Amino acid sequence: MVRNPLTIDLMRQRAESFDGSSAYDSLVGALPLVTYRGADGVVGRVSSSVVLGRFESADAGLGFIANVESETEAVTEVAFDDPAAQWRTIHARFTQTEVVAGADLASDGSLTLGFAVGTQIDAARFGESLHALGDVLVFVTEDSPVFAYEPGLLSVAGDGALVAVIDESGDLALPFVTPFRADSLLADVPTLEQLRIAAQAPETMVDLDALGRPVTSG
């Protein structure tokens, strides 16, 4: 299948700009069964649900302007097409066919997933490029503050990056992350069936250090 490069290029560019540490080096660590506890005691998970399905289309969300000098309001919401917007959000419609792990968050079999994008992105074309990915596995989170402006609006974990495409043999690929990161994340679970098996494991807690890295014993 020919993939539309628009979304892949956009998300890959974002991934290439990230050089920080990560709490997990395998997709198993992004499953809802893993809870992380930070050095400050705050707990959380990478995803709330992992689902199979297909993106259908997308609509414009909102525009945002950073309030650099404000001590109370970090951003100001504006219309999507406001020329003053510094970044924008897009609402993508997703048809869910299976819950692989975690909670069933779908309403009537569908989810609305938010993406944060730059100011030059057309929402309809973005939706078309998501649809062109075909059948995908999406790690969904309920916890992103970026999309708290609309009740029921969910988002994709990993800042929008944890979307895996599935080929006819069930092999997974992660087009939204760098090749090096994709190799690491898929080393233990290169196929959908292996991820399904991993999702049946007991829940676990992982402690993190002040830099957000797993604490190792010994």
VEXDREN-2710 file (C-alpha; in Angstrom, 1 decimal):
% VEXDREN-2710
k/r/px/py/pz
1/MET/0.0/0.0/0.0
2/VAL/1.3/3.5/-0.9
3/ARG/1.3/5.7/2.2
4/ASN/0.5/9.4/1.9
5/PRO/3.7/11.1/3.1
6/LEU/2.2/14.3/4.6
7/THR/1.5/13.0/8.1
8/ILE/4.5/10.7/8.2
9/ASP/6.8/13.6/7.3
10/LEU/5.2/15.9/9.8
11/MET/5.4/13.5/12.7
12/ARG/8.8/12.2/11.8
13/GLN/10.2/15.8/11.8
14/ARG/8.8/16.2/15.3
15/ALA/10.3/13.0/16.5
16/GLU/13.7/13.9/15.1
17/SER/13.7/17.1/17.2
18/PHE/13.3/15.1/20.4
19/ASP/16.6/14.1/22.0
20/GLY/15.5/13.5/25.6
21/SER/15.3/10.3/27.6
22/SER/12.3/8.1/27.7
23/ALA/10.7/6.0/30.4
24/TYR/10.4/3.0/28.0
25/ASP/12.4/1.5/25.2
26/SER/9.8/-1.1/24.1
27/LEU/6.2/-0.8/23.0
28/VAL/5.4/-3.1/26.0
29/GLY/6.3/-0.1/28.2
30/ALA/3.6/1.9/26.5
31/LEU/0.8/-0.6/27.2
32/PRO/-1.8/0.4/29.8
33/LEU/-0.7/-2.4/32.1
34/VAL/2.5/-0.4/33.0
35/THR/2.2/2.4/35.5
36/TYR/5.1/4.8/36.0
37/ARG/5.9/6.6/39.3
38/GLY/8.1/9.7/39.1
39/ALA/10.7/10.8/41.5
40/ASP/8.1/13.3/42.8
41/GLY/5.6/10.5/43.5
42/VAL/3.3/11.3/40.6
43/VAL/2.0/8.2/38.8
44/GLY/0.7/7.8/35.3
45/ARG/0.6/5.6/32.2
46/VAL/1.7/6.2/28.7
47/SER/-1.7/5.0/27.3
48/SER/-5.2/4.3/28.5
49/SER/-6.1/2.0/25.6
50/VAL/-4.6/0.3/22.6
51/VAL/-7.0/-0.1/19.7
52/LEU/-7.1/-1.4/16.2
53/GLY/-8.9/0.4/13.4
54/ARG/-8.7/3.1/10.8
55/PHE/-8.6/6.9/10.6
56/GLU/-11.5/8.1/8.5
57/SER/-11.1/11.9/8.2
58/ALA/-10.2/15.0/10.2
59/ASP/-11.6/18.5/11.0
60/ALA/-10.1/21.7/12.2
61/GLY/-9.7/22.1/16.0
62/LEU/-8.5/25.3/17.6
63/GLY/-5.6/27.7/17.3
64/PHE/-3.3/28.7/20.2
65/ILE/-1.1/31.6/21.1
66/ALA/1.4/31.3/23.9
67/ASN/1.1/33.8/26.7
68/VAL/4.8/34.3/27.5
69/GLU/4.3/37.0/30.0
70/SER/1.2/35.6/31.8
71/GLU/1.6/33.9/35.2
72/THR/-1.9/32.4/35.1
73/GLU/-2.9/31.5/31.5
74/ALA/-0.3/29.6/29.5
75/VAL/-2.1/29.9/26.2
76/THR/-5.0/31.8/24.6
77/GLU/-7.4/29.8/22.4
78/VAL/-8.3/31.3/19.0
79/ALA/-10.0/30.1/15.9
80/PHE/-8.1/27.5/13.9
81/ASP/-7.5/29.8/11.0
82/ASP/-6.6/32.8/13.1
83/PRO/-3.3/34.2/11.5
84/ALA/-1.9/34.9/14.9
85/ALA/-2.1/31.2/16.0
86/GLN/1.3/29.8/16.8
87/TRP/0.1/26.2/16.6
88/ARG/-3.2/24.4/15.9
89/THR/-5.0/21.2/16.7
90/ILE/-6.8/18.8/14.4
91/HIS/-9.6/16.4/15.4
92/ALA/-9.3/13.0/13.6
93/ARG/-12.2/10.5/13.5
94/PHE/-11.1/6.9/14.1
95/THR/-13.2/3.8/13.6
96/GLN/-12.3/1.2/16.2
97/THR/-12.5/-2.5/15.4
98/GLU/-10.8/-4.1/18.4
99/VAL/-9.5/-3.1/21.8
100/VAL/-6.1/-4.8/22.2
101/ALA/-5.4/-3.5/25.7
102/GLY/-6.9/-1.3/28.3
103/ALA/-10.3/0.4/28.4
104/ASP/-12.9/0.6/25.7
105/LEU/-13.1/4.4/25.2
106/ALA/-15.1/4.4/22.0
107/SER/-18.6/5.9/21.6
108/ASP/-20.6/3.9/19.1
109/GLY/-17.4/2.3/17.8
110/SER/-15.5/5.5/17.1
111/LEU/-13.0/7.8/18.7
112/THR/-12.1/11.4/18.1
113/LEU/-8.3/11.9/18.5
114/GLY/-6.5/15.2/18.7
115/PHE/-3.2/16.1/17.0
116/ALA/-1.2/19.2/17.7
117/VAL/0.3/20.6/14.5
118/GLY/2.0/23.6/13.0
119/THR/0.3/26.6/11.4
120/GLN/0.6/25.5/7.7
121/ILE/-1.3/22.2/8.0
122/ASP/-4.7/21.8/6.2
123/ALA/-7.0/19.7/8.4
124/ALA/-8.7/17.9/5.5
125/ARG/-5.4/16.9/3.9
126/PHE/-4.1/15.8/7.2
127/GLY/-7.1/13.5/7.6
128/GLU/-6.7/12.1/4.1
129/SER/-3.1/11.2/4.9
130/LEU/-4.1/9.5/8.1
131/HIS/-6.7/7.5/6.2
132/ALA/-4.1/6.4/3.7
133/LEU/-2.2/4.6/6.5
134/GLY/-4.8/1.9/6.3
135/ASP/-5.3/-0.4/9.3
136/VAL/-3.4/0.9/12.3
137/LEU/-2.8/0.2/16.0
138/VAL/-3.1/3.3/18.1
139/PHE/-2.0/3.9/21.7
140/VAL/-4.7/6.3/23.1
141/THR/-4.3/8.6/26.1
142/GLU/-6.9/10.5/28.1
143/ASP/-4.4/12.5/30.0
144/SER/-3.0/15.1/27.5
145/PRO/-3.6/18.7/28.9
146/VAL/-3.3/20.0/25.3
147/PHE/-6.8/18.6/24.4
148/ALA/-8.6/19.3/27.7
149/TYR/-10.5/22.1/26.1
150/GLU/-13.1/19.7/24.7
151/PRO/-14.7/16.9/26.8
152/GLY/-14.3/13.5/25.2
153/LEU/-11.5/14.5/23.0
154/LEU/-8.7/11.9/23.3
155/SER/-5.2/11.9/21.8
156/VAL/-2.4/9.6/20.6
157/ALA/0.2/8.8/23.2
158/GLY/3.8/9.7/22.7
159/ASP/2.9/13.3/21.5
160/GLY/1.0/11.8/18.6
161/ALA/3.7/9.3/17.6
162/LEU/2.5/5.9/18.8
163/VAL/0.6/4.8/15.7
164/ALA/1.7/1.5/14.2
165/VAL/0.8/0.4/10.7
166/ILE/0.1/-3.3/10.1
167/ASP/1.1/-5.2/7.0
168/GLU/-0.7/-8.3/5.6
169/SER/1.5/-10.7/7.7
170/GLY/0.8/-8.8/10.9
171/ASP/4.2/-7.1/11.2
172/LEU/4.2/-3.7/12.8
173/ALA/5.9/-0.5/11.7
174/LEU/6.1/2.9/13.4
175/PRO/6.3/5.5/10.7
176/PHE/6.0/8.5/13.1
177/VAL/9.2/7.9/15.0
178/THR/12.8/7.8/13.9
179/PRO/14.1/4.4/12.5
180/PHE/16.4/4.0/15.5
181/ARG/13.6/4.5/17.9
182/ALA/11.3/2.3/15.9
183/ASP/13.8/-0.6/16.0
184/SER/14.0/-0.3/19.8
185/LEU/10.3/-0.1/20.4
186/LEU/9.6/-3.1/18.1
187/ALA/12.5/-5.3/19.1
188/ASP/10.4/-7.3/21.6
189/VAL/7.0/-7.1/19.9
190/PRO/7.5/-6.9/16.1
191/THR/4.1/-8.3/15.3
192/LEU/0.5/-7.6/16.3
193/GLU/0.1/-11.1/17.7
194/GLN/3.2/-10.7/20.0
195/LEU/1.8/-7.4/21.3
196/ARG/-1.6/-9.1/22.0
197/ILE/0.3/-11.7/24.1
198/ALA/2.3/-9.0/25.9
199/ALA/-1.0/-7.2/26.7
200/GLN/-2.1/-10.2/28.8
201/ALA/0.8/-9.8/31.3
202/PRO/0.2/-8.7/34.9
203/GLU/0.1/-5.0/35.7
204/THR/3.4/-3.6/36.9
205/MET/4.9/-0.4/38.5
206/VAL/8.1/1.2/37.2
207/ASP/9.9/3.8/39.3
208/LEU/11.6/6.7/37.5
209/ASP/14.5/8.9/38.5
210/ALA/14.6/12.7/38.3
211/LEU/15.4/12.5/34.6
212/GLY/12.4/10.3/33.8
213/ARG/14.5/7.1/33.4
214/PRO/13.7/3.8/34.9
215/VAL/15.4/3.2/38.2
216/THR/17.5/0.0/38.1
217/SER/18.2/-2.1/41.2
218/GLY/21.7/-2.9/42.3
END
